[in-house]
Amino acid sequence: MNRLKSILGQLAAALTVLAAVLTPFLLMDRFAHGVAATGVQVDPVYTGPPPRFTLDRPGYRITVHEPLRKRWALDRISSYVQITWAPAAALPPEVSESLDLNGDGAPDVAVHFAIPRDLTAALRFDAQPLTGLTEPVRGASRDNFSRIIARLGDRIIVRIPLASGH
């Protein structure tokens, strides 16, 4: 009888471990749909603001996003504008673009960055303001959320800080 209890106890423990391991995989869709149904969204500080407009270039596309503005005085993240280049594989080895960020027809910033062949190499960019809309940036890599260049899949994301008052 003790042997039977021992076998049943071990079987119950094994089934419990198996259920604990499989439950997240079996119920993940239901959980994800449940969370999505609540309307919860990731803060745009992390995902980037929605696109404002797109510029087509030979072989690639530039997307200028809505400016993300500082929401309160103690916010650690400064206001910025995000620009996306895609597909990264179609970009030239060095990118230099003068971009109109606010749609007034005049370029607001000149962005320059090189794309190393090594996909793991750090990216760096410079942004030279052509109007008072943005702050200057020299050699930024992953300094902070408001001043960053990153490769995300087949896209290059650049965030340029907005000048105070914009």
C-alpha positions in Angstrom: 0.0 0.0 0.0 2.9 2.4 0.8 4.4 1.6 -2.6 1.1 2.4 -4.3 0.8 5.7 -2.4 4.4 6.6 -3.4 3.8 5.8 -7.1 0.5 7.8 -7.1 2.2 10.8 -5.3 5.0 10.8 -7.8 2.6 10.5 -10.8 0.5 13.4 -9.4 3.7 15.5 -9.0 4.8 14.7 -12.5 1.4 15.6 -13.9 1.4 18.9 -12.0 4.8 19.8 -13.4 3.6 18.9 -16.9 0.5 21.0 -16.5 2.5 23.9 -15.1 4.8 23.8 -18.1 2.1 23.4 -20.8 -0.5 25.8 -19.4 1.2 29.0 -20.6 1.5 27.6 -24.2 -2.0 26.3 -24.3 -3.7 29.4 -22.8 -1.4 32.2 -24.2 -3.8 33.1 -27.1 -6.7 33.4 -24.7 -4.7 35.5 -22.3 -3.4 37.7 -25.1 -6.9 38.3 -26.5 -8.2 39.0 -23.0 -5.5 41.7 -22.4 -6.0 43.2 -25.9 -9.8 43.4 -25.3 -9.2 45.7 -22.3 -7.7 48.3 -24.6 -4.4 48.4 -22.8 -1.6 49.7 -25.1 2.2 50.0 -24.7 3.3 53.6 -24.1 4.5 55.3 -27.3 7.7 56.3 -25.5 8.7 52.6 -26.0 7.0 51.7 -29.3 7.2 55.0 -31.0 4.4 57.4 -32.0 2.1 56.8 -34.9 3.4 57.6 -38.5 2.8 61.1 -39.8 3.8 60.7 -43.4 6.1 58.6 -45.6 8.7 59.6 -48.2 9.5 57.2 -51.0 13.1 56.9 -52.1 14.6 54.6 -54.7 14.6 51.2 -53.0 13.6 52.3 -49.5 11.0 54.4 -47.6 11.4 57.0 -44.9 8.6 57.3 -42.3 8.4 60.4 -40.2 6.4 59.9 -37.1 4.3 62.3 -35.0 6.4 64.2 -32.5 6.2 62.7 -29.0 6.0 65.5 -26.5 7.0 65.6 -22.9 3.8 65.1 -20.9 4.7 66.5 -17.5 7.6 68.5 -16.0 9.2 65.6 -14.1 9.1 63.3 -17.2 12.6 61.9 -17.7 12.1 61.5 -21.5 12.5 64.6 -23.6 10.3 65.4 -26.6 11.5 63.8 -29.8 10.6 62.9 -33.4 11.1 59.4 -34.7 12.2 58.6 -38.2 12.2 55.1 -39.7 14.2 53.9 -42.7 13.1 50.6 -44.3 14.1 48.2 -45.6 17.6 48.6 -44.0 19.0 46.1 -46.5 18.2 48.6 -49.4 19.9 51.6 -47.8 23.2 52.8 -49.1 26.3 52.4 -46.9 26.0 56.0 -45.8 22.7 57.8 -45.4 22.5 61.6 -45.6 19.0 63.1 -45.7 17.6 66.6 -45.3 14.1 66.1 -44.0 11.0 68.3 -43.6 9.6 67.2 -40.3 6.6 69.5 -40.0 5.4 69.5 -43.6 6.0 73.2 -44.3 8.1 72.4 -47.4 11.5 73.5 -45.9 13.9 70.9 -44.5 14.2 71.0 -40.7 17.0 68.6 -40.0 19.9 66.9 -41.8 20.5 63.4 -40.6 23.7 61.4 -41.3 24.6 57.8 -40.4 26.7 55.0 -41.7 25.5 51.4 -41.9 28.3 49.0 -41.0 28.3 45.6 -42.8 28.5 43.9 -39.4 24.9 43.7 -38.2 26.0 43.6 -34.6 28.2 46.8 -34.8 26.9 49.9 -33.0 25.2 52.5 -35.1 25.9 56.2 -34.6 24.2 59.2 -36.1 24.5 63.0 -36.4 21.5 65.4 -36.8 22.1 69.0 -37.7 19.2 71.3 -37.2 18.3 73.5 -40.2 15.6 75.3 -38.4 14.9 75.7 -34.6 12.7 72.5 -34.5 15.3 70.0 -33.3 18.4 69.9 -31.1 21.8 69.1 -32.6 23.1 65.5 -32.2 26.7 64.4 -32.7 27.7 60.7 -32.6 24.6 59.5 -30.7 24.1 55.7 -30.4 21.8 54.5 -27.6 22.2 57.5 -25.3 18.5 57.6 -24.2 15.0 57.2 -25.5 15.0 60.7 -27.0 18.4 60.4 -28.8 18.8 57.0 -30.3 19.6 55.0 -33.4 18.7 51.3 -33.5 18.3 48.5 -36.0 14.9 46.8 -35.4 14.6 43.9 -37.8 14.9 45.3 -41.3 14.4 48.9 -40.1 16.7 51.7 -38.9 15.0 53.9 -36.2 16.3 57.3 -35.4 15.0 59.6 -32.6 16.0 63.2 -32.6 15.2 65.4 -29.6 12.9 68.4 -30.3 14.2 71.8 -29.2 12.5 73.2 -26.1 9.3 74.9 -26.9 8.4 72.6 -29.8 
